[in-house]
Amino acid sequence: MDHFLYRDGALHAEDVPVAEIAAAVGTPFYVYSSATLLRHFTLFDDALSWGDHLVCFAMKSASNQAILKLLGDAGAGMDVVSGGEYARARAAGVPGDRIVFSGVGKTVDEMRMALSGGIRQFNIESEPEMRALSAVATAMGVTAPITIRVNPDVDAKTNEKIATGRKGDKFGIPISRASEVYALAASLPGLKVIGIDVHIGSQLTDLEPFRMAYTKVADLTRQLRAEGHEITRLDLGGGLGIPYERSNLAPPLPTDYGELIRETVGDLGCEIEIEPGRLISGNAGILVASTIYVKEGEDRQFLILDAAMNDLIRPAMYGAHHDIIPVVEPTPGAEPAKYDIVGPVCESGDTFAKHRDMPAVNAGDLVAFRSAGAYGAVMSSEYNTRPLIPEVLVQGDQFAVIRPRPTFDDIINRDTIPEWL
Ligand SMILES: *Cc1c(COP(=O)(O)O)cnc(C)c1O
C-alpha cells in the first residue's frame, strides 16, 4: 500500500491528481507521499518495539529537508555519510544525538563538524580512521562515542554494486580481526567504544543473510564483553529490499525483520539501531514524465520521454527495473504495445526499459515511474545541462514544491570564466 493509486481513472498521489501537479510544476518531477514515508518508518519502529531502539533513516536514499523534517518530527534518527548530509539533517531540525555518522572515508573536517554540532555515534570503518578521530576528539577536549563496523563476510546475494559485507568489499574491518581492533580502540584517548556496527548491503530480498550476519554480531558481542569491552548498542545497518516489480514475490516485511533481530540479538540487552533507507523512501516516491515522441524504429517503437538517465540513473547504473505506468488509467482490455522507453540524453545507456509491454501511449501523455523515491533525486545530475528536476511533497489533499526547478541562468551562472580568457 503506497498511496499512488488510480481513482476515477486518474493516478493520484494521496488525494492529489498527479496530472494537477504536472500542470502546476511542469515535467519531469518527483513526488513523494508523506503518508507512505510515515507508514514505513512506523512499521520499523513498531517492529522493534520489544526493546530500546532507534530507527535511523539512511538519508542518502532521499535527502530533501522536507522529508527529513517529516521523519525527524516522527521520532526518526538519521544515518549520515558525509558532512553535507550532517549539515542537512541539522538544518532540518534533527538533533545531533539522533544522528549516526557512517561511511568509509570520514575526513577530519567532517569529524570536527559532527563533534562540535553533536553526534550520537561514529561508525568507524578502519584503524587509520579511528586514530584520526582519536586525535580530533583529543584536540577538541571531547570524547567521541564509537561503534566499529565489522565485515561479517556474508554474501547479501544482491546487485554486485550494492553488496558490502563480503571479504573483498571495502567496508568495515574483517570480523576475524575484531578483538585486536577493539583493543586498539580501548587504548586510544578521546574515544568511547559503545558497540558494534554492521551493514551487509542494499536491496536484500531474503532474510537469511541478515540472520547469518546478526548471529555473528551476537557471538562477537559475547566475545568482546568477555574481553572487557562494554557493548551496549548494536547498529544493524539497513538493506531491506522493496518490490520493484509488482508482479514479483514481495520481499520480507519489517515485522519479520524485527522478529529476526529479536531472535538473533534480542537477549543481549543492547539498544538496537537500524538504518533503513530504501524501504522507507523507495515506494514513497514516483517520477512523473511526459512523452515527447513515439518513434518508429526499424524493429521496435521508442517511447521518448522528457526524463532521462540524469534524473533517474538506477536503470543505467544497476540495470534496475522500474514499473512505468500511464497517469491516465488504461481502459480494461486496452491493447498493450511494446516499447523501448528512453530519455533524450546522448547515450544508449539512457534507456529505462527495453521491450516493455505497456498500454499504448501517445505523444504528450504523462507516465509515472513507480518506486523511484529512493536513490532517485539524490543521484541525479545536470548531465547535458538538464536542470535538476523539482521535488514535490504531498500530504492528503495538499502538495508543495520542496525543491524548485532551477532556471538555465541558475545553472549557467555557477560557472566563472577566468579573467585571462
Ligand atoms: C546505504 C546504507 C544504508 C541504507 O541502505 P538501504 O538499502 O537503503 O536500506 C544503511 N547503512 C549504511 C551504512 C549504508 O551505506
The ligand as a Tripos MOL2 file, in Angstrom:
@<TRIPOS>MOLECULE
LIG
   15    15     1     0     0
SMALL
NO_CHARGES

@<TRIPOS>ATOM
      1 C1         23.2690    2.6700    2.0900 C.3       1 LIG1
      2 C2         23.3680    2.3880    3.5320 C.ar      1 LIG1
      3 C3         22.2080    2.1500    4.2800 C.ar      1 LIG1
      4 C4         20.8350    2.1020    3.6810 C.3       1 LIG1
      5 O1         20.6240    1.0330    2.8250 O.3       1 LIG1
      6 P1         19.1540    0.7620    2.2530 P.3       1 LIG1
      7 O2         19.3360   -0.3890    1.3620 O.co2     1 LIG1
      8 O3         18.7220    1.9810    1.5490 O.co2     1 LIG1
      9 O4         18.2860    0.4300    3.4200 O.co2     1 LIG1
     10 C5         22.3490    1.9710    5.6400 C.ar      1 LIG1
     11 N1         23.5540    1.9930    6.2390 N.ar      1 LIG1
     12 C6         24.7050    2.1980    5.5470 C.ar      1 LIG1
     13 C7         25.9880    2.2260    6.2610 C.3       1 LIG1
     14 C8         24.6460    2.4030    4.1780 C.ar      1 LIG1
     15 O5         25.7650    2.5950    3.4840 O.3       1 LIG1
@<TRIPOS>BOND
     1     1     2 1
     2     2     3 ar
     3     2    14 ar
     4     3     4 1
     5     3    10 ar
     6     4     5 1
     7     5     6 1
     8     6     7 2
     9     6     8 1
    10     6     9 1
    11    10    11 ar
    12    11    12 ar
    13    12    13 1
    14    12    14 ar
    15    14    15 1
@<TRIPOS>SUBSTRUCTURE
     1 LIG1         1 GROUP 0 **** ****
